[in-house]
Structure formats: C-alpha cells, structure tokens
C-alpha cells in the first residue's frame, strides 16, 4: 500500500461483482462511468452503477455470487448497488427475476420499481414486472418471502403469492395466488437447471462461473498445488490471458474479459500453473466469500518499452499469469487487509503478502513456453482482441524485459471502457424509461463520476485508478453530463408518504391493511460482518451459506467426462491422460475474527442502517440527494474499514468512529507588498 494511502481510511472495492452470461438477442450495456451504450459481451464484470437494456426478443443473465438475475424482453435493469452485503436493483420497465441461493442475516437485497420497492427477506425466487407506462408493478414470490413498500406503507408476501401495486400518488395493492408459468418463467427454469446440475467442488459457494468448469474440463489433485482444473479443449499454443481483451472498469482499472464460455472463474480467482506440459487452474484453499480480482497477471515492459517496428511508435504492453504462492498487488487503492484477503486462498505466508516487492520476484510462469503475451500499446488501450494483435517475442527478449508489477503504465481512453464491433448489435432504452424515477427503501450510493471528468487525473497518475477522495472531489466539481438528471435524483424514498397524495391502501375488501414502513424493521435485521482481515484469517463469516465455517476435507477429485470438441475451432491439443489422484497438500488452518468484535460490528451496522433509512425518507434540511448519498457512503466505508483494521490487530471490539472531516480553513490572503520607501533628499 503506497504511503500516501495510509493517512486515511481506504474504501476497498467489493469482493463480489456480477458476471454477464446467457446473452440472447440484442442486449446493450452502459458502464457506470460512461453515458454511451454499447453491445453487452459475455464475461463482462458488472458492478455498482452499470446499466443493462434488453431489447425486443433480448434476454440476459447476470451471476452475482449466489444470486442469479434474469432479464426479459424490453427491460432496463440498473445495478444501483452491488457489494459484499448489499444487492440493490432498479427496474423502470420490463421484467426480471432474482434467485437467491443463500442470504445471510447481514445481506440486504432490494428491487426498486417506479411505485414500489421490494425487499427480499429470504432465499428463494422472486419476479418483478413493471408495465411500459410505469404505473403498475407486479411482484411474484415463487419461493421465499418479501416486503413490498410504497407511499410510506408496507405489506408482506409469502411463497406462491402475487401482488400488484397500481398508481403512484395514491397507490393501491392487491394480492392473489401465483398463476401458471409463462415463457419468461420457462426460460428461467431452464437456466436454473443448468446452475443446479453443476457441483461446486473445490471452490467457494459464492464464486461465479463455476458451473462452466465441469462441462469444459476435468479436475485432478497435485501434491504441490492441491485441486487443479484443466480445460478439456484449447487451441494449440494456448495459454491463460491470451484469448480476450483488456477493458477499463472502475474502481479496479485494467480488467481482463475472456472469450471462452468458461472464462470467468479461472481469470478472476486463483492462479495458473504449468503442470505436466499443460496449463491448469489452481483455485487454492476453499475460503469464502471469494474475493474478485480484475486480472491475476504480472505486467512487464513499462512506459516506452518496445517502441519499434514490432509494436509501432507507441511501444507495447506485456504480461503473463501469476502462479501459485505468488502475490497479487492491486493497482487500485486498497488497505493492507484487502491485500491479504485477495491473496489468502493461494498465498499462505502472511509475511510474504505484506512485504513482497512484485518487481523483484522470480516468477515461475515467465519462462513457460507461450506464457508471455505482448500487444501494441494502442491495441491494449482500445480493448482490441488480444489474439488478433498479439506480437510474438523471442525468448531472449522476454527474459530481458523489466517487470512493472500488476499495473501497466497505460492511460485509458473512452475506447477502453467497452469493446466495440465483434458482430454484436446494440440499442438504447427509450428516453422516458431511462429517466423514470423509482422508489427505494435504501438510499442509492453517490452517482458515478463520468469518465470524461477522470481522464485528466488518470493521465497524471499514469493510468492508476483514482482514490475515493479524488473521485469525491471530481464529483463535487463535475456537473451531470448532458443535462441529464442525477441517478440519485431518480430514486425516491418508498418509506415516505407522498407530499400530495395518499398512503398505500388495499384495492379490495378482505386484504390486510398495510402498516407504516418504519414499523416493519425491514433494515433492522442482524448484520453479518464483512470478510475479516485477521492476521491469519481470510474471513470473519462463513460463506453466504449460513452454516459453513470451513469446508470439510474433500475427497480426491475424479476426472470428469471430457466435452466433445467444438468443430468451429481450429487446431487442437488433446488433453493428456488423467494423472493418478493424490492427496492435496496440507493447508494451514483458518482463524476467524473475535466473536465479540463481530457482535459489536453487528450492533453498530444495524443502528447505522436504521438511521440511514429514516434520513432517506426525511432528508435533513438543505441536504441534496447527492450529498446525502455521499455522507451515508462515507459512513459505510468508515465502518467496514474500522472492522477490518480491528480484526487485523486482533481487537475484541470495534474502535470508535472517526470524527467527520472538517473543511480546511480558508487561506488568508497574503498582505500586499509595500512599496520601498523613497530615498531621503539630502
């Protein structure tokens, strides 16, 4: 962690992100920091602020840890918030389903529509549909239980019930039994069968993309690396991080997007090793929750490297995959506790994690045949397909190139945000849909800073992602682009009764009356602490499955049936015969944070969430939605930072909250210079 980051708490990025998959028809994507839409692409990471539009006949799926979100035709879905403890979605039009396989007591899951906010209170499957005019919201609980909040009141739904909320200023609601499945439900069921049929072996329960592994490879055990997954069919000369492209995605910066259908988990978690003349993915110890990384590689070359006929005048960018027990040092601003959490599954020596100098390490994959990949710098910046623009270098040049660590010295441009072309089409949602307000229980986070406002600062950092304090400064000084309404202004409180209107009422006799929203305790559920940063711990909570503390000893993996070769691909290298199974190497035990620390965190977070919900419903006088969102986000960041620091130090309780930063006093103007006295006349 650089010295300039140690002076203040660091807002670590979430360990959980979404993954785009199952894209059918025309599906479009707008990154959080951009104002232009492009074609959605498989394996694109999805995080807070991203937007998705599924056009006529379009369909899409987003994996979010143990949550699966399915999007139907003519639907806009905005990810209002996605982090380790929160899932909040905005749907101004269309239909989505959310399936929660697990839900800890500390997670909040919410779907916000124009006239109703739906809080998901248990594992299960939920569907929310908004009419084209935004006047009607239909909520179906296939399994689980939910709370629907509108116009200051709430009512509960249980499994096999359907609720319809009609109107905005004086909304009414009806509740009935769930009907027969339609085309959307049948497609969702087919996706459920794909996910349910894939065993989650040797990886945390919340790691996305795992269902693709058994269908595209086989597992074996290695005496040094433990469980190793080998892809069944790859092109001749293939190596990890060769077929795909790099994109700029905040807050992580340069992020790998792989082309393979299975190209998610092996490129954002674990390490790669060259074992018995083939590449294998090593997930490491089963410690959950999984912590996402944008690309587990080592960059080489540096600014100006390779400015020759091979790369062109701009030079080149080179990289190769990290191996087991090699430390990943993020380029983005993070705490020491985060560095331990993102490495702990594959690097067991905490001292090595804390003290490694990534530019002075003998990396095992550097000299492996075909491991080193290089492309022209401009191709890297423009998110060009790596396989198409790759430059092969002789071994002596690879051995002589300097290591720059995990941050290429490359400044992104707008072309870096989303890949263009590739035969994919895109469209934009109707303007009235994109600008339609929704209601919510929880306040949204601060609006994303447009990339156009970040470009100058990124040039000064050499392409390193900006710190939270830098982004906050830019947010205050940058107007909303194009006169568009701020995204925080597009979210109103569902717990506040309309100023000119009426509270939510039943549409017919026989329905139970809705109750005031603040009496429901929707956000007062016990909170589960975030992943711990203890000296030898990777987490302070079980995975999102509530009862799991540590994975039991697992049997030796059996070779999975090999998938049939894809005739669309060219030369192939068949997988070598399965090796004899061996017991995994011994792994050190995992220690959790103090139970008393967890309890104090739970109490403090519960109080904070209740206070934030009431502030959102009745904002303090003179406080704008953007200012309130930023104030609440700062409290969230401070709470989690104090927890991680206390866990790392072995403290039994939460340290006191830091006082709010005071604005710096205005500088006094320097006194005007006095003219020199005139010489006296003699």
N, C-alpha and C positions, 0 to 999 in steps of 0.2 A: 504494500500500500504506500503510495507516494507520501512524502512528509506533508505536502500541502493539504492532503485529505484527512490527516489525523487531528486537525484543530477543531473539527466539528463533527457531529454525528453524520454518518453516511446513510443515505436512503438506498439500501440494497435493492436490486431488482428482484422480482418474484422468482421462486424456483419453479413455478407452474406456468406454462404457456399452452396455447392451443395449437392444433395442427390441422391444416386444411386437407381433407381427403374426400373421396367419393364425389368428385365434381362431375355433374352431368348437365348437358345443355349449356346455355350462356350464363356464367356466374362471374360477377365482377367484384373487384376488391379495391378499397381505398385505404392506404396506410394511415396510421394515426396522425403523422406529421405532414400529410400531403392534403391537397384539395382537388386532386385529379384522380379519376377512376382508371383502372386498368384491368386486364384479364386475370382472374384468380388462377393460381397454379398449385398443383398438389405439393404437399410437404412445406408449404409456406407457413412460418410461425404466425400465430395470431395472439395479440395481446391487447392491453387496455387502449381504447381509442380507435381500434380498427373497425372498418365497416364492410359489410357484405351485401350485395344485391343479387338475388336470383331472379332472372327474367322469366318470361313465358317458357314453360317446359324445363326450366332450370331446377336443379336440386344440388344440395351440398351437405356435407357433414364436417363438423369440427370436433376433434377429440380434445378434451380439456382434462387431463388426468383421468380420474374415474368418472367424469361427466362426459356425455356424448350429446351434442346439439345437432339436430337435423333441421334443414331449412327447405321449405317447399317453394312452389312457383310464386313469382311476383311478390317476393318478400324482401324487405330490408331488415337486416339484423346488425345492430351496432353493439360492440363489446364495450359497455360503459366502464366496467372494472373487472379485471381478472388478476388475482394474486393468490397467495397461499391459503388465505382464509375467506376469500370473497369471490363470488361469481354474480355479476350484475349485467343483464342484457336489456337492450332497448329494441322494441319491435313496433314501429309506427304503422306498418301494414304487412299483411301476409300471415303465414302460419309457421310455427316452429314447435319442435318437441325437445324436451330436455330429459335425459335419463341419468339419474344419479345412482351409481352403483354403490357408493358409500357416501356418508355425510357425517363428519364428526360434529360433536356438540359445539365446536367453535366456528364452524363454517356458516356463512350466510349465502343463500342462493336466491336470486330475485329476478323476475322478468317484468319489465315495465312497459305498459301499453298506454295509449292516449287517455283512457279514462279509468284505468285500474292497474294496481301493482300487485303482483303475485309473489308471495314469499313461500318458498318450498321448505317444508319443515321436516322432511324425512326422505330416506331413499325411496326411489320409485320412478315412475314415468309420468310426465306432465306435457300437456299440449296447450298452447296459447295461440288463438287466432284473432286477428284484427281485420275488420271489414275495410274495403277500399276507401270509404269516407272517414274512417277512424272513429265512428260513432258507436260501434259495437265491439265488445271484447268477449270472446268465448274461452272459458278455461275448463279443460278436461283433466281430471285426475284418474289416470289409468290404475295407478297404484301409488301409495304414499298418502300424504296429507299436505294441505296448503292453506294459506291465509290470504284472502283477497281484500285489498284495501282500496277505498275510493271515497273521495269527498269527506274525509275525516272519520270514516267508519270502516269496520272490518267484519267479515264473516268467514267461517271455516268451511273447508271442503275435505271430504274423505274419499277413499278409493271408490271408483265407478260412479262418481258424480260429475255433472257438467253444470257450470254456472255461466250465465250470460249477464253482462253489465251493459246497460243501454243508456246513452246520453252522457253529458259532461257536467253542466251546471246544476242539474237536478237528477242525478243518475238513479236508475232502478236496477234491481237484480232479480234473477230467477234461478232456481236450482232444480235439476232433473236428473234422471238416471242416464248413464252413458249409453250412446246408441251403437249401431253396427259400425265396424271399421270401414273407412273409405280408402281411396287409392293412396293417400298420404300415409295412413296407418299401416297399410300393407307394405309400403316401401320401408318404413321404419322397422317393421317386424323382420324384414329380410336383412337389414343392417344389424339388428340385434342378434340374429342367428350367426352372422359372421363373427361378431365380437364374442358371443358366448361359447362358440366352438373352439376358441383358441386358448389353450392352457397358458397361464402366466408362470413360466418356470424361470428360476434363477434371476428374476428382476423384481423390483418393487411393484406393488399392485397399481400404483398411480402413474406408471411410465407409459406415455402414449406410444402407439406404433408397434406394440409387442405382438399383436395378433398377426402381423405380417411375417414374423420371423419363422415360425414353424412351417408356413406354406412356401417359404423361399430358401430354406436352408436346414441345417442339422446341428445338433449340439453334441459336444464331446467334453471330456474333462482333461485338463492339462495339469501336470504335477506342479508347475510354477504359477500358472495363471488361474486355476480353478475352471469353472464352466466357460467354454468358448463356443461361440456360434460361427458357423462357416456358411457363407452364401453358396447355394447349390450351383447356380449357373451365372457366370460372368464372362465378359469379353476377354480375349487373350491380352495379357499385359495389364489387366485391370488392377487398380489399387484404390484404397479409400480416398475420398475427396477428389475424384477425377471426373465423374460424370454428374454435372450440376453447374451451379454458378454461385457467386457471392452477391449478396444484397445488403444494403444498409438498413438496419432495423433498430430503432431506438427502443430501450436505452442501452442495448448491447453493442451496437455498432456493426461491424462486418460479420455477416451471418451466412452460413452455408445452407443452400437449398438443393437437395439431391434429387436426381431424376428417377431413381429406382422406386418401384412401388413400395419397397420395404425400407426406403432410405430416410427414416426418421430416427428411431431409437439408436442405431449404431453410429450416428453422426452428431448426436447432442448429449450422449451419456457414455460412460465407459471409455475404453481405449481399444486400439487395434494393435495386433501383434502378428508378425510373420512366423507362422508355426508350421514346420514340416512342409515347406515350399508352397504355402498358401496363406492368404490373409484370413485372420479370424478376429471376431469382435469379442472383447473381454468385458462383460458388464461389471465385474468386481463383486464386492460384498453386497448382500441384499439388505440395504439400509434405506428406509423410506421415510419421508417422501423423497422422490427423485428430484434432483436439482438440475434444471436445464442449463446448458451452455450453448452459445451460438455456433461454435465450431472448435473442436478439440484438436487443434493443429499447432505447429510451430512455424512462424513466418521467417523468411530469410531474404536477404538482399539489401533492404534499406533504400533510402531515397537515392535516386540516380543510378541504381545498380542495373547493369546490363544495357545501358544506352548504346545500342549497337544495331547492326543490320538485322539481328535476330528478333529484337523486341521493338525496334524503332527508336526515335529520339527520346521518347518518354521513359525508356527503360522498362524493367519487368518487375513482377512480383512472384516470389516462390514460396512454397510451403510443403510440409509433409506431416503425416498424422503422429500425434503423441502416442507413446507406448505405455504399457502397464508400469506403475510406480513413477511415472513422470508427471510433474506438477503443471497444472494449467493455471496460468496467471492472467486474469481478465484484463482487458484493455480499458473497460469501463470502470467507473469509480465504485469501489466496494469496500466493506470493512474486512478486517482480518478474519472475523468469524465467518463471513461468507466464503472467503478463500478456502477455509477448512471444510466447510460444508460441500462445496462444489468438487472437492478433491477426495473426500474421505473414503469414498467407495473403492477407489483404486490406488490411493497413496496412504499407506497405513502409518507412516512415520510422521508425526505431527511436527517434529523439529524440521524435517525436510520441507514440509509445506510452508512453514513460516519463514524459512531462511534461504530458500533456493534462489539462485540467480539464473534466470532462464536463458541468459545469453552465454553462460559458461557451463554447459552441461553436455555430456556425451550422449546424444540421443540415439537409441537403438535402431530407429526406423530410417535414419538419414541416409544410410548407405544401402538399404534394401533395394534391389532392382525395381525400377519404375515407381518407387515411393515418392520421389521428389517431383513436384509439378510446378511449372512456371508458365505464366502468360504475360503478354504485354500489359503494361500498367493501364492504358486506356481501355483495354478489353475488360480488365478487372473492374474498373470503375463503372462501366456501362452494363454490368450484370450479364455479360456475354457468356454463352455456353462454353465451359472450360475445355471440353473435349474437342471443340471445333477450332479453338485458337491456341491450343497448348503448344509450347516450344520445348522440344527435347534437348537437353543439355548433356554434354559428355561427362563421365564420372569425375574427371579431374576438376572441372568447373564447379560441379556440385560440392565437392569436398572443400573448395576454396571459398565458397560464398559465406558471408557473415550471417550469424543468427541475430534477428531483431526481436525474437520472443513471440508473444501472442498478439501483437498489434502491428499490422502493416502500416508503414508511413505513407498512407494514401488518403487524400482528402476526397470525400464523396461529393457527388453532384446529384441533382434531382433524378438523373438517369439511373442512379444506384438504388433507388427506392423500390422499384418493381420492374421485373423483366418484361420487355415488350416483344411482340411477334410470337413466333412459335406456332402459328396457325390458330391461336386462340382468339376468340372474339369477345367483346365486352360491350356493355350498355350502361346507362346511368338510371338511377331511380327517378321517378317524376319529382319535380322540384317541390311540389306541395307535400309529398311524402317525406322527402329528406328533411324538410323544415318543420315537420309536425311535432309538436311538443308531446311529451309523455309525463306520467306521474310516477313517483317512486317513494319508497319508504326511506331508503338511504340516499344521502346527497351524493352526487357524482364527484369524481376526483377533479382536480383542476384541468382546464382544457389543454390539449397538446399544443406545444409551441410549433408553429409552421416551420417546415424545413428551410424555407426561404429566409427565415429570420435566424436560423442557426448557421448558415453557410459561412458567413464571415468569421464567426467564432471558431468553427471547425477548421478553417484554414490556419488559424493561429495556433491550434493545438496539434497540427499535423495529422488531423483525422481522428484523434482520440475523442470518444463520446464526451459530451459536456456533463459536468456535475449538476446535481439538483439545484444548487444555489445559482449556477449560471443560467439554467433554464428558467428559474423563477424570475430572475432579473429580466430576461428576454420576454417572458410572458407579460410582465407589467408594462413593458415599453412597446409591445407589438400589437397593433390593432388586429381585430378578427379579419382575416383575408376576404377581400371582395365584398365587404359589407354584409357578410353572412352573419346570422345570429350565433352567439357563442353556444357551444354544445352544453354548457352548464345552464344556459338560459332556456334550453329546450327540455329541461327536466323540472317539474314542479312537485311539491310535496303531496303525496296521496293522503297523508295523515292530517292535512289542513282542510277545513271546510271552505268551499268557495266563498269569496267575499260577497258576491251577488249570486246566490243560488241556495240549494238545499242539500242536506246530508243524504247519504245513500239510504234508499228505502226499498222494501220488498215490492216486487211487481204484482204480487197476488197474495191473497189470504192464505194462511197456513204455513208461511215461511217464517223462520225465526228472525227476529229483528236484529239488524246489525248493531254492533256495540262500538263505542268510541275507540278510535285506533290506539290511543295512548294507554288504554286499559288492557290491551292484549298481551303486552310483554313480548312482542314479536322479536325485538332485537335484544331482549334480556336473557337469552339462553346462555348457559355456561359456555365460556370460551375456552378452546383448546389452545395451548401455547404454540407459537411457531417453532420450526425446527431449531433445536438447541445448538449452541456453539461452544459446548463444554470442551475442556482440554483434550479429552479422548472420545468426545461424543459427536455423532453426526445428527442427532435429533433428540428432542425432548418429548416427542409424542410418537405413538405408533403410526403406521401408515394410515391412510384415510379409512381403512377398516379398523373399527374402534378397538378391537380386542387384541391386535397383533403388536407385541412388543419387540420381538425379534424372530426372524424367520427360523423355523426349525431346521435341523440338519437335513439336507436334501439327498435323495438317492442319486446315484450316478446316472447321468442322462443317457438316454438311448437314442441312437441315430434315427432321426425322423425320415419318413419316406421322401425320396427326392422328387421335386416337382418336374413335370415334363418340360423339356427345353422349349423356349419361345422361338418359333421359326422366323420371327421378324428380326431377330438379332443375328449378327454376322458370326465371325469365327468364335468358337467357344473353347473353354478349357474345362474338361470334365472334373468334377470333384474327386479328390483322391479317396481311397477306401477309408472307411471309418476306423479310427485307431482304437486300440483296446482302452476300455474305460478305466480311469484311475481316480483315486480319491482326490478331492480338491485339496489344495494347500491349506494349511491351518491359518485361520484368521483371528486377529485379536478381538477380544470382547468389546461390546459397545456399552458405554455408560451414559445414562440419561442425566438431565439436569435435576436439581433438587426438587422433590415434590412440593416443598414449601414455597420455592420460587415459582413453580407452576401455579400454585394456588393464588399467590399474590398477583401474578400476571392476569389470571382469570378474573379476579375481582376488579382490578383496575380497568381492564378492557371492557368489561360489562358496563361499568359506570360511564366510561367514555362513549360507548355506542349509544346508550340511552340519552346522554346529553346531546350527542350529535344529531340524533333523530328529532329531538324536540327543537334544536336550533334550526334544523332544516324546515320544519313545519312553521316555526315562528322566528324568522331570522332577526338578529339584533338590529336595532335601528341604524340606518346608514350603511349597512354592510351589503355589498353586492353579491350575487351568486358566485362569481369567480373568487372573490375574496374569502367568502365562507368556505368554499371548497378547498382553497389553498390552506386556510387555517386548520381545517379538520385533517387534511392530508399530512400536515406537519406534525400534528399530534399523533397520528398513526405511526409515522416514521420514527418519532422520538420514542414511543412506547416499545416498538419492536427492537430498536437499537439498544435501548437500556436492558431489555430482556437478554439479548444475545451477549452483551458485554458482561452482565451478571452471571450468565451461565458459563462463559469462558473463564471467569475468575472464580467459579465455584461458590458464589454467594447464595445464601439461603432465602433472600427476599429481594424484591425489586428496589433499586435505588430510587431516590426521589426524582420527580420530573425536573427537567432543566427549566430555568426561568425563560420566559419568552424573550427573544432577542429584541433589544431596544434599538430604535433607529439611531444611527450615528448623528451626533450633534452637528448642526450646520457649521461649516468652516467660517471663521471670521475673516472679513476682507482685510488684506494686508494694508497697513497705513500708507497713505500716499507719500511718495518721496518728496522731501522738502528740497527746494532749490538751494544750491550752495550760496552762502552769504556773499554779497558783493564785497570786493576788497575796499578797505577804507582809503579815502583820499588823503594824501599827505598834504 
